[in-house]
Every structure is written in C-alpha cells, then in structure tokens.
Amino acid sequence: MTDLLEKKAILSLGGGIRLPEGYVVPCRISHSTAGPGAGFGSVAFAFGGFRVKKSVSYDSGEFELHVAEDGKLSLTRGGEPFLAEVTIQPVVRHCPEQAFFNLDPRCMYHCAYCSSPLLDMSEDKHLSTGKIMQMLDESIALQNVKAVSFTSGVVGSIDETIGRLVDAISAVRAKYPDMPIGVEPYVGSAEHIRMLKAAGADEIKLNLETPSREIFARVCPDLDYDGIIGFLKEAVQVFGKGRVVSNIIYGLGETDGDLREAMETLCSIGVIPGLRALRVNRINRESLTAAIGEPVPVTPERALAVARMQKEIMQAHGLTSKTSGTMCMECGCCDLVPFRDL
C-alpha cells in the first residue's frame, strides 16, 4: 500500500500520459475549467484503491499507457514499468462519480496560480441553471452520480455570483432531494454563507489559498486573508464541524512550519484543511513567475510528508475527511487525501 501511495504522489505531481497510437479512450475525456487540470483534456486512472486525473495526449508524456492483448491497461514511466494494472474511471462532470459544475470560469480577481480566467474563451461555459439541470439529468440517466458540487469565478459582483449559485443549488435540491450537494464559492458576507445553506448545500469550501499572509498578498492581491478566516468561522457555525473545507496551495515558497501553523488554525475552528500541491503549466506560469519568481516543484517526498502532517493535525482535532461527501475530498483525484489514501 505504501508503494502505491508513493506512486500516487509521483503520478499526480508528474507530467501527462501518452496514449498509444489509435487507442480510443472508452469514456468522455474531461475538459475542466477549474482546478489543477483546467484547460487540458484529462482522464481518471484508478489503481489499488487510488485514483488520479491526468492530462492525456497521443504526442508526448512522462508516463505511457499500454494495452495488453487481453485489454488490461498498464503504465510505464520513461519506458520503465510503473503500474502493472490501471483502469480508466468515467468522469461524470469534472470528477468520477460526481457532477462538479463550474458556473463561470471568468473571474474579476487575479490569483496568480489560477488558470480558469486565462483560458481561451472557447472554454467559457457560462452555465445557466437550465443547462446545468439538463446536463445533470443526462449524467444521472447514464452514470452513478453520488454527489453534485458547484463552484464559480466571480463575475460582475459577489452578490450576482452567489445568486447564480443559490439558484442552481435550489434547482438540484428540488428535483433530487437526497443528493449530497457541495459548494465552493467566494463569499463577501455571512449572509452569503447562510443563503447557500438555505438553498440546500450540505458542505462548503472556502479556500484560504496559502498558509502565509505574505505569500497570499503576492498571489491573491485582490483578496482578504483575515476576511476568509472570519468567513470560515461563520461557515462552521452554519454548516457544522467537519462540513467545511479550505484548500491551502503549497509550493509557493512557504515552509512546512507555515503549513503546520495554517492547518492548526483551520482545524482549531472545525475546518478540514485540504492540501493542494501547486501545479505549474503553460497557462499560469507567467503570472506565477511574476508573483513569486520561478516556482520550485513540489516533490513526491514532500507531498507525502505534509499529507502525513495533515492527518496528524486533523486527528488531534477530531476531524476526518470522511465527513465530506462532495467536492475534492470525495473525488481524491488531485491530492493525497488523509483517512482515504493514507
């Protein structure tokens, strides 16, 4: 199991997967407009209870997919054996077993690591509630959908964006009353948090983004670090302990001590910390370099070490990722998830 956990860390942080010439992926290729894979076609690969979503192409890749005569799939890395057997998991919408909708990739904020607002406008979905419900109905008819989640860039104003999220959540809750619903918004008031809960959201993710105020000021110049902490406290009052998650991106120049301090702060108020290793790509490299200089890649060894620290701190505060049934903790494709992967 440890060996496979290490391989998940290597695979998730590594480059793309090259497909064999002529191979047809047996499910829809995901084209995400949010998260680490925004702007790239990707596929979810599963092995030994783990899963990782990776960009794929027929041209190049750090890893290579192989198809045996009996149809079994395996991965090599630089031509050397890496995983003896993998399977491809269908992606519902952005995630396996979950319909995760990004209402609008455009955003009026300028966070240096975020690829979503930098995508070609052809990737801009501008999803209406009607379109979301049509897509969700189609997905439920064809696949096992365990949860529905929503996020959005902030377009126009925070109030307008929250209004769109509330409308979409309300529609899902009305038609699918037992469906777990998660929401990952940017909020501007405690009332926004209460509105999302009243609409039918079960869980909320308000991202602290970085463990360091100094780095935060450089990579999220339009946002308010202490304001986010305040909203997280409010969210725990509204949604409950263990039903609030906050992503922390690492690899921006912080120390492990910075990470520990930030996770202790979040856990002490009942918030599950989500650790997200920085992914640098052709879309966000220029803005990242302008903000923090040349990024130092996160190594698999560091990813494993900080994930173990994350689990230790969560345990000390009586938190587990298993109370989260939506969004990133449930998906597990981009991160090492305590209490699930380790």
Solvent accessible surface area in square Angstrom, and as a share of the most:
residue,aa,sasa,rsa
1,M,156,0.70
2,T,78,0.46
3,D,81,0.42
4,L,50,0.25
5,L,10,0.05
6,E,68,0.31
7,K,47,0.20
8,K,1,0.01
9,A,1,0.00
10,I,39,0.20
11,L,0,0.00
12,S,12,0.08
13,L,42,0.21
14,G,24,0.23
15,G,32,0.31
16,G,19,0.18
17,I,0,0.00
18,R,93,0.34
19,L,3,0.01
20,P,35,0.22
21,E,172,0.77
22,G,67,0.64
23,Y,37,0.14
24,V,121,0.70
25,V,15,0.09
26,P,98,0.61
27,C,32,0.19
28,R,116,0.42
29,I,55,0.28
30,S,2,0.01
31,H,98,0.44
32,S,5,0.03
33,T,5,0.03
34,A,21,0.17
35,G,39,0.38
36,P,34,0.21
37,G,27,0.26
38,A,1,0.01
39,G,17,0.17
40,F,48,0.20
41,G,19,0.18
42,S,4,0.03
43,V,3,0.01
44,A,0,0.00
45,F,1,0.00
46,A,14,0.11
47,F,9,0.04
48,G,48,0.46
49,G,85,0.82
50,F,6,0.02
51,R,37,0.13
52,V,1,0.00
53,K,29,0.12
54,K,12,0.05
55,S,42,0.27
56,V,22,0.13
57,S,42,0.27
58,Y,114,0.43
59,D,127,0.66
60,S,76,0.49
61,G,30,0.29
62,E,61,0.27
63,F,0,0.00
64,E,17,0.08
65,L,4,0.02
66,H,81,0.36
67,V,67,0.39
68,A,53,0.41
69,E,191,0.85
70,D,105,0.54
71,G,45,0.44
72,K,116,0.49
73,L,19,0.09
74,S,31,0.20
75,L,2,0.01
76,T,21,0.12
77,R,102,0.37
78,G,65,0.62
79,G,54,0.52
80,E,118,0.53
81,P,121,0.76
82,F,16,0.07
83,L,7,0.04
84,A,101,0.79
85,E,91,0.41
86,V,3,0.02
87,T,73,0.43
88,I,25,0.13
89,Q,53,0.24
90,P,70,0.44
91,V,4,0.02
92,V,3,0.02
93,R,44,0.16
94,H,46,0.20
95,C,4,0.02
96,P,2,0.01
97,E,54,0.24
98,Q,1,0.01
99,A,0,0.00
100,F,15,0.06
101,F,4,0.02
102,N,16,0.08
103,L,3,0.01
104,D,0,0.00
105,P,5,0.03
106,R,88,0.32
107,C,40,0.24
108,M,83,0.37
109,Y,32,0.12
110,H,131,0.59
111,C,25,0.15
112,A,8,0.06
113,Y,27,0.10
114,C,44,0.26
115,S,8,0.05
116,S,14,0.09
117,P,48,0.30
118,L,94,0.47
119,L,17,0.08
120,D,100,0.52
121,M,119,0.53
122,S,99,0.64
123,E,46,0.21
124,D,26,0.14
125,K,90,0.38
126,H,79,0.35
127,L,11,0.06
128,S,63,0.41
129,T,32,0.18
130,G,52,0.50
131,K,88,0.37
132,I,1,0.00
133,M,26,0.11
134,Q,95,0.42
135,M,22,0.10
136,L,0,0.00
137,D,45,0.23
138,E,80,0.36
139,S,5,0.03
140,I,55,0.28
141,A,84,0.65
142,L,150,0.75
143,Q,62,0.28
144,N,96,0.49
145,V,17,0.10
146,K,94,0.40
147,A,0,0.00
148,V,0,0.00
149,S,0,0.00
150,F,0,0.00
151,T,16,0.09
152,S,14,0.09
153,G,13,0.13
154,V,2,0.01
155,V,41,0.23
156,G,56,0.54
157,S,35,0.22
158,I,33,0.17
159,D,98,0.51
160,E,105,0.47
161,T,6,0.03
162,I,0,0.00
163,G,33,0.31
164,R,81,0.29
165,L,0,0.00
166,V,33,0.19
167,D,77,0.40
168,A,0,0.00
169,I,0,0.00
170,S,44,0.28
171,A,27,0.21
172,V,0,0.00
173,R,53,0.19
174,A,87,0.67
175,K,111,0.47
176,Y,44,0.17
177,P,90,0.57
178,D,136,0.71
179,M,24,0.11
180,P,51,0.32
181,I,0,0.00
182,G,0,0.00
183,V,0,0.00
184,E,28,0.12
185,P,13,0.08
186,Y,52,0.20
187,V,4,0.03
188,G,38,0.37
189,S,38,0.25
190,A,30,0.23
191,E,85,0.38
192,H,14,0.06
193,I,0,0.00
194,R,110,0.40
195,M,69,0.31
196,L,0,0.00
197,K,77,0.33
198,A,91,0.71
199,A,14,0.11
200,G,13,0.13
201,A,2,0.02
202,D,38,0.20
203,E,2,0.01
204,I,0,0.00
205,K,1,0.00
206,L,6,0.03
207,N,29,0.15
208,L,1,0.00
209,E,25,0.11
210,T,0,0.00
211,P,12,0.08
212,S,18,0.12
213,R,140,0.51
214,E,104,0.47
215,I,6,0.03
216,F,6,0.03
217,A,63,0.49
218,R,103,0.38
219,V,0,0.00
220,C,1,0.01
221,P,82,0.52
222,D,70,0.36
223,L,25,0.13
224,D,80,0.41
225,Y,22,0.09
226,D,80,0.42
227,G,22,0.21
228,I,10,0.05
229,I,21,0.11
230,G,36,0.35
231,F,47,0.20
232,L,0,0.00
233,K,102,0.43
234,E,49,0.22
235,A,0,0.00
236,V,19,0.11
237,Q,148,0.66
238,V,36,0.21
239,F,15,0.06
240,G,26,0.25
241,K,117,0.49
242,G,2,0.02
243,R,83,0.30
244,V,0,0.00
245,V,3,0.02
246,S,0,0.00
247,N,11,0.06
248,I,0,0.00
249,I,18,0.09
250,Y,8,0.03
251,G,7,0.06
252,L,4,0.02
253,G,65,0.63
254,E,13,0.06
255,T,83,0.48
256,D,60,0.31
257,G,49,0.47
258,D,43,0.22
259,L,0,0.00
260,R,88,0.32
261,E,121,0.54
262,A,6,0.04
263,M,0,0.00
264,E,64,0.29
265,T,56,0.32
266,L,0,0.00
267,C,3,0.02
268,S,72,0.46
269,I,39,0.20
270,G,5,0.04
271,V,0,0.00
272,I,0,0.00
273,P,0,0.00
274,G,6,0.05
275,L,12,0.06
276,R,24,0.09
277,A,6,0.05
278,L,19,0.09
279,R,52,0.19
280,V,48,0.28
281,N,26,0.13
282,R,180,0.66
283,I,31,0.16
284,N,3,0.02
285,R,109,0.40
286,E,148,0.66
287,S,40,0.26
288,L,0,0.00
289,T,52,0.30
290,A,92,0.71
291,A,19,0.15
292,I,33,0.17
293,G,32,0.31
294,E,116,0.52
295,P,14,0.09
296,V,120,0.69
297,P,111,0.70
298,V,16,0.09
299,T,66,0.38
300,P,33,0.21
301,E,123,0.55
302,R,57,0.21
303,A,5,0.04
304,L,14,0.07
305,A,52,0.40
306,V,1,0.01
307,A,3,0.02
308,R,115,0.42
309,M,26,0.11
310,Q,1,0.01
311,K,53,0.23
312,E,86,0.39
313,I,1,0.01
314,M,0,0.00
315,Q,108,0.48
316,A,84,0.65
317,H,54,0.24
318,G,61,0.58
319,L,8,0.04
320,T,39,0.23
321,S,0,0.00
322,K,139,0.59
323,T,56,0.32
324,S,2,0.01
325,G,27,0.26
326,T,0,0.00
327,M,3,0.01
328,C,27,0.16
329,M,11,0.05
330,E,42,0.19
331,C,12,0.07
332,G,11,0.10
333,C,2,0.01
334,C,28,0.17
335,D,23,0.12
336,L,16,0.08
337,V,5,0.03
338,P,1,0.00
339,F,39,0.16
340,R,88,0.32
341,D,17,0.09
342,L,38,0.19
